[in-house]
């Protein structure tokens, strides 16, 4: 992951309930997408390239048969 001194702007889905810390949060930092669990903000975030993140989101929205 990038520089540990960066203070990212974390975002939650508009579907998340206010005041509840069990959401996925996303931050866009330089050329990376950081993802973390809002309940465990003290743990490291996952880091993805924008392309990988976009592909992941596209798969979430695609109906597939296992």
Secondary structure as UniProt FT lines:
FT   TURN            4..5
FT   STRAND          11..12
FT   TURN            14..15
FT   TURN            18..19
FT   STRAND          24..29
FT   TURN            30..31
FT   STRAND          32..37
FT   HELIX           38..40
FT   TURN            41..42
FT   STRAND          46..48
FT   HELIX           50..60
//
